[in-house]
Amino acid sequence: MALQKPTETLTRDNLFSALQLMPVVTGTWQIQPNQGVLKRGTLISEAGKKCAKTAAEEGEPDGEGTPETVDDVYCILADDTDTGTSGAVTAPVYFTGDFNQDALIFDTANSAKPRDFMASARKVGIFFRTNI
């Protein structure tokens, strides 16, 4: 039996906004497999995938094409989660709250920015703020 316990270290990730005006509601959500390890603070869609922005496709000669789309935010991952390959994983998430937009994680392809996800996040009670 060890006489000393290992030292634990607290690391702050600055995920929450300095102004906590919105209550934080937690729960669990099904995260889809084959996404690798998703980090705490990842924006998650209702389908259980990391939120992303899809680029607009070039249009036909008449100017019509597929406009860019952005996944709607449904929740924010509360802990690092390995999505594995064998099926959906239940993970802890935040359903509401004020979050530091600089600490949020999403697919940055197609020049995605926090602002792209802000409107859909507000609809479900998730607010992005800039910490000072």
C-alpha positions in Angstrom: 0.0 0.0 0.0 1.4 3.4 -1.1 1.9 5.9 1.7 1.5 8.8 -0.7 -1.3 9.6 -3.1 -0.5 10.9 -6.5 -0.8 14.7 -7.0 -3.7 15.8 -9.1 -3.5 18.9 -11.2 -6.4 21.2 -12.2 -6.2 22.5 -15.7 -8.7 25.2 -16.7 -9.8 25.1 -20.3 -11.8 28.4 -20.3 -14.8 26.8 -22.0 -17.4 28.7 -20.1 -17.9 32.4 -20.6 -16.9 34.8 -17.9 -20.5 36.0 -17.7 -22.7 33.1 -16.8 -26.1 34.6 -17.3 -27.7 31.5 -18.8 -28.1 28.4 -16.6 -26.1 25.4 -17.5 -28.2 22.3 -18.3 -26.3 19.0 -18.6 -27.3 15.6 -19.9 -26.2 12.9 -22.2 -26.4 12.5 -26.0 -25.7 9.8 -28.6 -22.5 10.6 -30.5 -22.1 8.9 -33.9 -19.1 6.6 -34.4 -16.1 7.0 -36.7 -15.3 10.6 -35.7 -12.1 9.9 -33.8 -11.6 11.5 -30.4 -13.8 14.5 -29.9 -12.6 17.1 -27.4 -14.5 18.8 -24.6 -16.1 21.9 -26.2 -17.0 20.3 -29.5 -20.2 21.6 -31.1 -22.5 18.7 -31.7 -25.5 18.5 -34.1 -28.8 16.8 -33.2 -27.6 13.9 -35.4 -24.7 13.4 -33.0 -21.9 14.7 -35.3 -19.3 17.4 -35.0 -20.8 20.5 -36.5 -19.4 21.6 -39.9 -19.9 24.0 -42.7 -20.4 22.7 -46.2 -19.1 24.8 -49.1 -21.3 26.1 -51.8 -21.0 24.2 -55.1 -20.3 26.0 -58.3 -23.6 26.8 -60.1 -24.9 25.8 -63.5 -24.5 28.3 -66.3 -27.7 30.0 -65.1 -26.1 30.7 -61.7 -28.0 28.1 -59.7 -26.0 25.9 -57.4 -26.0 24.4 -53.9 -25.6 27.2 -51.3 -23.3 26.7 -48.4 -24.9 25.0 -45.4 -24.0 25.0 -41.7 -25.0 22.2 -39.2 -27.4 23.3 -36.5 -25.8 23.2 -33.0 -27.8 21.0 -30.6 -25.3 20.7 -27.6 -21.7 21.0 -26.6 -19.5 18.0 -25.6 -18.7 18.2 -21.8 -15.8 15.6 -21.8 -13.3 14.2 -24.3 -15.0 11.3 -26.1 -13.6 8.5 -28.2 -16.3 7.8 -30.8 -14.8 4.4 -31.7 -16.0 2.4 -34.7 -18.6 0.0 -33.4 -21.7 2.2 -32.7 -23.0 5.4 -31.2 -21.5 6.4 -27.8 -23.4 8.1 -25.0 -21.5 11.2 -23.9 -22.1 13.9 -21.4 -23.1 17.2 -22.9 -24.2 20.8 -22.1 -27.6 21.7 -23.5 -27.6 25.3 -22.5 -25.2 27.9 -21.1 -22.8 30.8 -22.0 -19.6 29.6 -23.6 -16.3 31.2 -24.6 -16.4 31.3 -28.4 -12.6 31.0 -28.7 -12.7 27.6 -26.8 -15.4 26.0 -29.0 -14.4 23.2 -31.4 -16.0 22.5 -34.8 -14.9 21.4 -38.2 -12.9 24.4 -39.5 -13.1 23.3 -43.2 -14.6 25.8 -45.6 -13.5 28.8 -43.5 -16.0 28.0 -40.7 -16.0 30.4 -37.8 -17.9 30.5 -34.5 -20.3 33.1 -36.0 -21.5 30.5 -38.5 -23.0 28.4 -35.7 -24.2 31.2 -33.5 -27.7 31.6 -34.8 -28.6 27.9 -34.5 -27.0 27.7 -31.0 -29.1 30.6 -29.7 -32.3 28.8 -30.7 -31.4 26.0 -28.2 -30.2 28.2 -25.4 -26.5 28.1 -26.1 -24.7 31.5 -26.2 -21.3 32.4 -27.5 -19.3 35.2 -25.9 -15.8 36.6 -26.1 -13.9 36.4 -22.8 -11.8 39.3 -21.9 
